[in-house]
Amino acid sequence: MTRVNYRSYEVDEMARMMRAEAEGEGKQGMLYVGNVIVNRAVADCLDFKDVRSIHDVIFQIQGGNYSFEAVQKGNVFYQRARESERRLARKNLEYWRDYPAKYALWYFNPYGPCPPTWYGQPFSGQFKQHCFYEPAPGTCESVYSR
């Protein structure tokens, strides 16, 4: 069973986003970004009630801006997907999830230590420069189900 239904073009979109957001953090860092993308597609809560596909997640607009900075600012995002990142994306889409992004819906790269909360959501862990945040208890049970 896959974690989320997807189309072949979404594998490419996700692979490009994983590379654009975390290439400097290696395969593991890219997998964690992929966790967040898939988690947002399966979460039926908070800011993610209206996103049901990988494409929706990647091109979601919140507060007048794309949720992922790479969509509007990223030259890397607009390069062709490479097979190595496609393999990582498929791994996320099919089954892979792990701490600290296992249930995370948000991440960012701060200029200092990871804050204990991000927009009111609790810190779940850090990998290299990225801080990951899960939904507060009782606010998004759907993220834990798939």
TANORNOR-V439841 format. One record per residue. N is the residue number from 1. RES is the residue in one letter. NEAR is the number of other ideal C-beta (glycine too) atoms within 12 Angstrom. Layout:
n=N res=RES near=NEAR
n=N res=RES near=NEAR
//
This chain:
n=1 res=M near=9
n=2 res=T near=21
n=3 res=R near=30
n=4 res=V near=37
n=5 res=N near=20
n=6 res=Y near=31
n=7 res=R near=16
n=8 res=S near=17
n=9 res=Y near=17
n=10 res=E near=32
n=11 res=V near=35
n=12 res=D near=28
n=13 res=E near=35
n=14 res=M near=48
n=15 res=A near=41
n=16 res=R near=38
n=17 res=M near=43
n=18 res=M near=50
n=19 res=R near=38
n=20 res=A near=33
n=21 res=E near=37
n=22 res=A near=38
n=23 res=E near=27
n=24 res=G near=19
n=25 res=E near=25
n=26 res=G near=20
n=27 res=K near=26
n=28 res=Q near=25
n=29 res=G near=31
n=30 res=M near=40
n=31 res=L near=40
n=32 res=Y near=41
n=33 res=V near=49
n=34 res=G near=50
n=35 res=N near=48
n=36 res=V near=46
n=37 res=I near=51
n=38 res=V near=45
n=39 res=N near=44
n=40 res=R near=45
n=41 res=A near=36
n=42 res=V near=35
n=43 res=A near=37
n=44 res=D near=24
n=45 res=C near=25
n=46 res=L near=26
n=47 res=D near=26
n=48 res=F near=29
n=49 res=K near=18
n=50 res=D near=19
n=51 res=V near=28
n=52 res=R near=20
n=53 res=S near=26
n=54 res=I near=39
n=55 res=H near=26
n=56 res=D near=28
n=57 res=V near=38
n=58 res=I near=39
n=59 res=F near=26
n=60 res=Q near=28
n=61 res=I near=17
n=62 res=Q near=21
n=63 res=G near=9
n=64 res=G near=8
n=65 res=N near=14
n=66 res=Y near=21
n=67 res=S near=29
n=68 res=F near=34
n=69 res=E near=19
n=70 res=A near=29
n=71 res=V near=25
n=72 res=Q near=17
n=73 res=K near=14
n=74 res=G near=21
n=75 res=N near=13
n=76 res=V near=25
n=77 res=F near=30
n=78 res=Y near=17
n=79 res=Q near=17
n=80 res=R near=14
n=81 res=A near=28
n=82 res=R near=21
n=83 res=E near=14
n=84 res=S near=18
n=85 res=E near=35
n=86 res=R near=28
n=87 res=R near=23
n=88 res=L near=35
n=89 res=A near=40
n=90 res=R near=29
n=91 res=K near=28
n=92 res=N near=42
n=93 res=L near=38
n=94 res=E near=21
n=95 res=Y near=17
n=96 res=W near=27
n=97 res=R near=32
n=98 res=D near=23
n=99 res=Y near=17
n=100 res=P near=29
n=101 res=A near=40
n=102 res=K near=27
n=103 res=Y near=36
n=104 res=A near=40
n=105 res=L near=41
n=106 res=W near=41
n=107 res=Y near=41
n=108 res=F near=27
n=109 res=N near=25
n=110 res=P near=18
n=111 res=Y near=9
n=112 res=G near=10
n=113 res=P near=11
n=114 res=C near=26
n=115 res=P near=19
n=116 res=P near=15
n=117 res=T near=16
n=118 res=W near=25
n=119 res=Y near=19
n=120 res=G near=17
n=121 res=Q near=29
n=122 res=P near=26
n=123 res=F near=26
n=124 res=S near=34
n=125 res=G near=23
n=126 res=Q near=27
n=127 res=F near=30
n=128 res=K near=23
n=129 res=Q near=22
n=130 res=H near=34
n=131 res=C near=31
n=132 res=F near=40
n=133 res=Y near=35
n=134 res=E near=36
n=135 res=P near=32
n=136 res=A near=22
n=137 res=P near=13
n=138 res=G near=12
n=139 res=T near=24
n=140 res=C near=28
n=141 res=E near=18
n=142 res=S near=23
n=143 res=V near=37
n=144 res=Y near=21
n=145 res=S near=16
n=146 res=R near=23
//
